[in-house]
């Protein structure tokens, strides 16, 4: 066959122009923009192979190339020796630092009369182009794990109503070996996304150097070709497992080719066999997926006669980093400005957590899990609490200023007595607060806040405002503060009552009834 390879499309056209159009070698060369020697060599190969344009019209590109190669390859002992080495080259190229040049030097060391380096590369690339392993050669063992959701979805059904529900399908692949993991999830939300990523790592039995997702929201908060913003929870997940998130570049097909090819195979080997099956639970569907997944991973490649699982065990398993002792615990990240009472609220629990009082007015990052709440300022942890799931306050004494610490150490009776020093009404309001709030710690904080108001408004005004709050049955810090801010404590009772009735032109006076 000609030493200079041209596309199969041009090979077909070359033979058509020769047989059907009767063009000379020079005319064919000019029409196809190739040299005359190349035209001559291909025509010789066709003649020796007994191929005509009529016969190749029904042949695939692969069949044409194989037919042209067959004449030389079957008779060439040198090529037979080299071709037997190709599966070995595939495996070795996945090892870190191994190159074709190194493998050629080893080959020539064993076969001094073997092919030159350019011929060595040509024959290997020709063989590789006809095999299904060509895509895997670009990636080193243990280097990356590609992850994404399939575009199409599977379904589960409600047993009683028969109502269908679509579910997402997660796919992960180790590109060096092609070992694949597939799992159905309820949604693409971060909880399901992280669990699926974690299950993939445990299925593979180790951690790759990089995880390469597409730019979905659970992975990337803001896409960018050069520096995308990684979802902070996903980045924290990567830190826990000792890897890094490197998203595929937007609109770059090459970055996504590996996982997109895996998804196409999943459609054929998982979706298609399940198309007529009905599942009522996600676990039931995933069990069926696992059975088909094992068949896929155990099926041999077309040319190297090894399965994905065998290739993984031989060249990639030992390249993965070990899994940590504990699985990842899902975290939430929030940013707050510390209020004057130096407590941060986790709203879903209606619970407040203290930070050192010196940080009030500053911005902090709150990181919380199902069991803990940690608060950071400029990357330094300043507070840590056990998470509580009920309304209340979690206050550490070391976070309080000395004056607050003094009050916090008092019993309810002592706190009421302290409030009574401001005024009788303040003491009475404190008693009501302890009676009605239920939580002693919360009651302490409310009373402490009311006592603090006397520093700004004076004891007399706070006492009057507390009296107003008692009249309105509003036993809270906010009620007293609002009364003081609006000056309601300074109004006479008659004025206050009049202000409680709106002025309206349609209200009838006494003269109306005379």
C-alpha positions in Angstrom: 0.0 0.0 0.0 1.1 3.6 -0.6 3.4 4.9 2.1 1.5 8.2 2.2 -2.0 7.6 3.6 -4.9 9.6 2.3 -8.5 9.7 3.5 -10.8 6.8 2.5 -13.1 9.4 0.8 -10.2 10.3 -1.6 -9.4 6.6 -2.1 -12.9 6.0 -3.3 -12.8 9.1 -5.6 -9.4 8.1 -6.9 -10.7 4.7 -8.1 -13.9 6.2 -9.5 -11.9 8.8 -11.6 -9.7 6.0 -12.9 -12.3 3.5 -13.8 -15.4 5.5 -14.7 -14.0 8.7 -15.9 -10.8 7.4 -17.5 -8.6 10.2 -16.1 -4.8 9.9 -16.2 -2.7 9.7 -13.1 -1.7 13.3 -13.6 -5.3 14.5 -13.9 -6.4 12.4 -10.8 -3.5 13.9 -8.8 -4.5 17.4 -9.8 -8.2 16.8 -9.0 -7.6 15.3 -5.6 -4.6 17.6 -4.7 -2.2 14.6 -4.2 1.0 13.6 -5.9 1.2 11.3 -8.9 3.3 8.7 -7.1 0.6 8.4 -4.5 -2.0 7.8 -7.3 0.2 5.2 -8.9 0.8 3.3 -5.7 -2.9 3.2 -4.8 -3.8 1.9 -8.3 -1.2 -0.8 -8.0 -2.6 -1.8 -4.6 -6.2 -2.0 -6.0 -5.0 -4.2 -8.8 -3.2 -6.6 -6.6 -6.1 -6.7 -4.2 -8.5 -7.3 -7.1 -10.8 -4.5 -5.9 -12.9 -2.4 -8.3 -14.9 0.7 -7.8 -18.1 -1.3 -8.1 -17.1 -3.6 -5.3 -15.9 -0.9 -2.9 -19.2 1.0 -3.2 -20.8 -1.5 -0.9 -17.8 -1.7 1.5 -17.3 0.3 4.7 -14.3 2.6 5.1 -12.8 0.0 7.5 -13.2 -2.8 5.1 -11.5 -0.9 2.3 -8.5 -0.1 4.4 -8.2 -3.7 5.7 -8.4 -5.0 2.1 -5.6 -2.8 0.9 -3.5 -3.6 3.9 -4.1 -7.3 3.8 -1.8 -8.1 0.8 1.3 -6.7 2.5 0.5 -7.5 6.1 -0.2 -11.2 5.6 3.0 -11.7 3.8 5.2 -9.5 6.0 6.8 -11.3 8.9 8.1 -8.0 10.3 4.6 -6.7 10.5 3.3 -9.8 12.2 6.0 -9.4 14.9 5.1 -5.8 15.3 1.3 -6.2 15.3 1.4 -8.8 18.1 3.0 -6.1 20.1 0.2 -3.5 19.7 -2.0 -4.5 22.6 1.1 -4.3 24.8 1.7 -0.8 23.5 -1.8 0.3 24.3 -1.4 -0.8 28.0 2.1 0.7 28.3 1.1 4.1 26.9 -1.3 4.6 29.7 1.5 4.4 32.3 2.9 7.8 33.4 5.9 9.0 31.4 5.7 6.2 28.7 6.0 7.5 25.1 5.9 5.9 21.7 9.6 6.8 21.2 10.5 4.8 24.4 8.5 1.8 23.3 10.1 2.0 19.8 13.6 1.9 21.3 12.6 -1.1 23.4 11.2 -2.8 20.2 14.4 -2.1 18.2 16.5 -3.4 21.1 14.7 -6.7 20.7 14.4 -6.5 16.8 17.4 -4.6 15.4 16.1 -5.2 11.8 12.6 -3.9 12.7 10.8 -0.9 11.4 12.1 2.7 11.6 10.4 5.0 14.1 8.1 6.7 11.4 7.0 3.3 10.1 6.5 2.0 13.6 4.3 5.0 14.4 2.4 4.7 11.1 1.5 1.0 11.5 0.5 1.4 15.1 -1.7 4.4 14.4 -3.3 2.6 11.4 -4.1 -0.4 13.7 -5.3 2.0 16.4 -7.6 3.9 14.1 -9.4 0.6 13.3 -9.9 -0.3 16.9 -12.2 1.0 19.6 -9.4 1.8 22.0 -8.1 4.9 20.1 -10.0 7.4 22.3 -8.5 5.8 25.5 -4.9 6.4 24.5 -5.0 10.1 25.2 -5.4 9.6 29.0 -3.0 8.3 31.6 -4.0 5.7 34.2 -5.6 7.2 37.3 -5.4 10.8 35.8 -9.1 11.6 35.4 -12.7 10.6 36.0 -15.3 12.1 33.6 -18.8 12.6 35.0 -22.1 13.8 33.5 -25.8 13.1 33.3 -27.3 11.5 30.2 -29.6 13.7 28.1 -32.3 11.0 28.0 -34.0 9.8 31.1 -35.4 6.5 32.5 -38.7 6.1 34.3 -40.2 4.6 37.4 -43.9 4.1 38.1 -46.3 4.5 41.0 -47.6 1.0 41.6 -51.2 2.0 42.4 -51.8 4.8 39.9 -49.4 3.8 37.2 -48.2 7.4 37.0 -44.7 7.7 35.6 -41.8 9.7 37.0 -38.7 10.5 35.0 -35.3 10.0 36.8 -31.9 11.2 35.9 -29.0 8.9 34.9 -25.5 9.6 36.1 -22.5 8.3 34.2 -18.8 8.2 35.3 -15.9 6.8 33.3 -12.2 6.3 33.8 -10.8 7.1 30.4 -7.6 5.1 30.5 -9.4 1.8 31.0 -12.9 2.7 30.0 -14.3 1.3 33.2 -17.8 2.8 33.6 -20.2 3.5 36.4 -23.9 4.2 35.9 -26.6 5.1 38.5 -30.2 6.5 38.4 -30.9 9.4 40.7 -34.1 11.3 41.6 -32.8 14.7 40.5 -29.6 16.6 39.4 -29.6 18.6 42.7 -26.3 18.7 44.6 -27.3 16.1 47.1 -28.0 13.5 44.4 -25.0 14.7 42.4 -22.5 14.4 45.2 -23.9 10.9 46.3 -23.5 9.7 42.7 -20.0 11.0 42.5 -19.2 9.3 45.8 -20.7 6.0 44.7 -18.6 6.1 41.6 -15.4 6.5 43.6 -16.3 3.6 45.8 -17.2 1.5 42.8 -13.8 2.2 41.2 -12.1 1.6 44.6 -10.0 4.7 44.5 -9.7 8.4 43.7 -8.4 9.9 40.4 -6.2 12.9 40.1 -9.0 15.0 38.6 -12.8 14.9 38.3 -14.0 16.4 35.0 -17.7 17.4 35.1 -19.8 19.3 32.5 -20.9 22.8 33.5 -24.2 21.8 35.3 -25.2 23.9 38.4 -24.4 21.3 40.9 -20.8 21.4 39.8 -20.2 24.9 38.5 -21.8 28.1 39.7 -20.4 30.2 36.9 -18.9 28.8 33.7 -15.8 30.3 32.2 -13.4 29.0 29.6 -10.3 29.8 31.7 -11.4 30.0 35.3 -14.9 28.6 36.1 -16.4 29.1 39.6 -16.7 25.7 41.2 -19.7 25.1 43.4 -18.3 25.4 47.0 -19.9 22.2 48.2 -18.4 20.3 45.2 -15.0 21.8 45.8 -15.2 20.8 49.5 -16.2 17.3 48.3 -13.0 17.2 46.2 -10.9 18.3 49.1 -12.3 15.6 51.3 -11.3 13.0 48.7 -7.9 14.5 47.8 -8.7 15.4 44.2 -9.6 18.5 42.2 -12.5 19.6 40.0 -11.5 20.6 36.5 -14.7 21.3 34.5 -14.8 20.7 30.8 -14.5 23.9 28.8 -17.8 25.3 27.5 -18.5 24.6 23.9 -15.3 22.4 23.6 -16.3 19.0 22.2 -12.9 17.5 22.8 -13.1 17.9 26.5 -16.5 16.1 26.6 -15.8 13.4 23.9 -14.9 10.7 26.4 -18.0 10.9 28.6 -20.3 11.6 25.6 -19.1 8.4 23.9 -19.7 6.5 27.1 -23.2 7.9 27.3 -23.9 6.7 23.7 -22.7 3.2 24.8 -25.0 3.4 27.9 -27.9 4.1 25.7 -27.3 0.9 23.7 -26.3 -1.4 26.6 -28.5 -0.1 29.5 -31.3 2.0 28.1 -32.2 -0.3 25.2 -32.4 -3.5 27.2 -34.6 -1.8 29.8 -37.0 -0.1 27.4 -39.8 -2.6 28.0 -39.2 -3.1 31.7 -41.3 -1.4 34.4 -39.8 -0.4 37.8 -41.6 1.0 40.8 -38.6 1.9 43.0 -35.3 3.7 42.3 -33.4 0.9 44.1 -35.1 -1.7 41.8 -34.1 0.2 38.7 -30.5 0.6 39.9 -30.2 -3.1 40.6 -31.1 -3.8 37.0 -28.7 -1.1 35.8 -25.9 -2.7 37.9 -26.4 -6.1 36.2 -26.2 -4.6 32.7 -23.2 -2.4 33.8 -21.2 -5.5 34.8 -21.9 -7.1 31.4 -20.6 -3.9 29.7 -17.5 -3.7 31.8 -16.7 -7.4 31.3 -17.2 -7.3 27.5 -13.8 -7.4 25.6 -12.7 -4.6 23.3 -12.7 -5.4 19.6 -9.0 -5.5 19.0 -7.0 -5.8 22.3 -9.0 -8.8 23.5 -9.3 -7.4 27.0 -12.4 -6.2 28.9 -12.6 -2.8 30.6 -12.4 -4.5 34.0 -9.3 -6.5 33.0 -7.6 -3.4 31.6 -8.5 -1.5 34.8 -7.1 -4.2 37.0 -3.9 -4.4 35.0 -3.0 -0.7 34.5 -5.3 1.7 36.4 -6.3 0.2 39.7 -3.0 0.8 41.4 -2.8 4.3 39.9 -5.8 5.6 41.9 -5.3 7.2 45.3 -6.8 5.4 48.3 -10.3 6.4 49.5 -10.5 8.2 52.9 -11.6 6.4 56.0 -14.9 8.2 56.2 -17.4 9.1 53.4 -18.1 12.8 52.7 -20.7 14.6 54.9 -22.8 17.0 53.0 -22.1 20.7 53.9 -24.0 23.9 53.4 -22.2 27.2 53.0 -23.7 30.6 53.9 -22.4 34.1 54.3 -23.7 36.4 57.0 -23.0 39.8 58.6 -22.8 39.2 62.4 -25.6 41.2 64.1 -25.2 43.2 67.3 -26.3 40.2 69.4 -23.3 38.2 67.9 -25.5 35.2 67.0 -25.9 33.7 63.5 -29.3 32.1 62.6 -29.7 28.8 60.8 -33.2 29.5 59.5 -34.3 26.0 58.7 -33.8 25.1 62.4 -34.8 28.6 63.8 -31.7 28.3 66.0 -29.0 30.8 66.8 -25.3 30.2 67.2 -22.8 32.5 68.9 -19.5 33.9 67.6 -17.0 35.9 69.6 -18.7 39.3 70.3 -15.7 41.1 68.8 -16.8 40.0 65.3 -20.2 41.8 65.3 -20.6 43.8 62.2 -18.2 41.7 60.2 -18.9 39.2 57.5 -18.4 35.5 58.3 -18.9 32.2 56.4 -21.0 29.5 58.1 -20.4 25.9 57.2 -22.9 23.4 58.6 -23.5 19.7 58.3 -26.2 17.4 59.8 -24.3 17.4 63.1 -22.0 20.5 63.3 -22.0 24.3 62.7 -18.6 26.0 62.0 -18.1 29.7 61.5 -15.1 31.2 59.7 -13.8 34.7 59.3 -11.3 35.2 56.4 -10.6 31.4 56.4 -10.0 31.1 60.1 -12.5 29.1 62.2 -13.8 31.3 65.0 -16.6 29.2 66.4 -17.8 25.6 66.4 -21.2 24.2 67.7 -23.2 21.0 67.7 -26.2 21.6 65.4 -29.6 21.8 67.1 -32.8 21.2 65.3 -35.2 23.2 67.6 -35.8 26.8 68.3 -33.3 28.4 70.7 -29.8 29.8 71.2 -26.4 28.0 71.4 -24.2 30.5 73.3 -20.6 29.8 74.4 -19.6 31.9 77.5 -16.2 32.7 76.0 -18.0 34.4 73.1 -19.8 36.8 75.4 -18.5 40.2 76.7 -17.8 40.2 80.4 -21.0 42.0 81.3 -23.2 39.6 79.4 -21.3 36.7 80.9 -22.2 38.0 84.3 -25.9 38.0 83.5 -25.8 34.7 81.8 -24.5 33.0 84.9 -27.5 34.2 86.9 -30.6 32.1 87.7 -34.0 33.3 86.5 -34.7 34.7 89.9 -31.5 36.7 89.9 -32.2 38.0 86.4 -35.7 39.2 87.5 -34.1 40.8 90.5 -31.5 42.6 88.3 -34.4 43.8 86.0 -36.3 45.1 88.9 -33.3 47.4 89.7 -34.2 49.2 86.5 -37.8 49.5 87.5 -40.8 47.5 88.8 -42.4 47.3 85.4 -39.1 45.9 84.0 -39.0 43.3 86.7 -42.7 42.3 86.1 -42.0 42.0 82.4 -39.0 39.8 83.1 -41.2 37.5 85.1 -43.7 37.2 82.3 -40.9 36.5 79.8 -39.6 33.5 81.9 -43.2 32.3 82.3 -44.1 32.4 78.7 -40.9 31.6 76.6 -40.2 28.2 78.0 -36.5 28.3 77.0 -34.5 29.7 79.9 -31.5 30.5 77.7 -33.7 32.4 75.3 -35.5 34.2 78.2 -32.1 35.3 79.6 -31.2 36.8 76.2 -34.5 38.8 75.9 -34.2 40.1 79.5 -30.5 41.0 78.9 -31.5 42.9 75.8 -34.2 44.9 77.6 -31.8 45.8 80.4 -29.3 46.9 77.8 -31.9 49.4 76.5 -31.6 51.4 79.7 -28.0 52.3 78.7 -29.4 54.2 75.7 -32.8 55.4 76.8 -32.4 55.6 80.6 -34.1 53.5 83.3 -37.2 55.6 83.6 -38.2 55.4 79.9 -37.4 51.6 79.8 -39.6 51.1 82.9 -42.5 53.0 81.3 -42.0 51.1 78.0 -42.1 47.8 79.9 -45.4 48.9 81.4 -46.8 49.5 78.0 -45.6 46.1 76.8 -47.3 44.5 79.8 -50.6 46.3 78.9 -50.4 45.0 75.3 -49.3 41.5 76.5 -46.2 41.8 74.3 -43.5 40.0 76.3 -40.5 40.6 74.0 -37.4 42.7 73.5 -38.7 43.9 70.1 -41.9 45.2 71.7 -40.1 47.3 74.3 -37.6 48.6 71.6 -40.4 49.6 69.2 -42.2 51.5 72.0 -39.1 53.4 72.8 -38.2 54.2 69.2 -41.7 55.5 68.5 -41.9 57.4 71.8 -45.1 55.7 72.9 -43.8 55.5 76.4 -44.0 59.4 76.6 -47.6 59.6 75.6 -50.5 59.9 78.1 -52.9 57.0 78.2 -55.8 59.1 76.7 -53.6 60.1 73.8 -52.5 56.6 73.2 -56.1 55.3 73.2 -57.1 58.1 70.7 -54.2 57.2 68.4 -55.4 53.6 68.4 -58.6 54.7 66.5 -58.2 55.9 62.9 -59.6 59.2 61.8 -62.2 58.8 59.0 -64.6 61.3 57.3 -67.5 58.7 57.4 -67.5 58.4 61.2 -70.7 59.9 62.5 -70.6 62.5 65.3 -73.1 62.9 68.2 -75.1 65.6 66.3 -76.1 63.0 63.7 -78.5 61.4 66.1 -80.3 64.7 67.3 
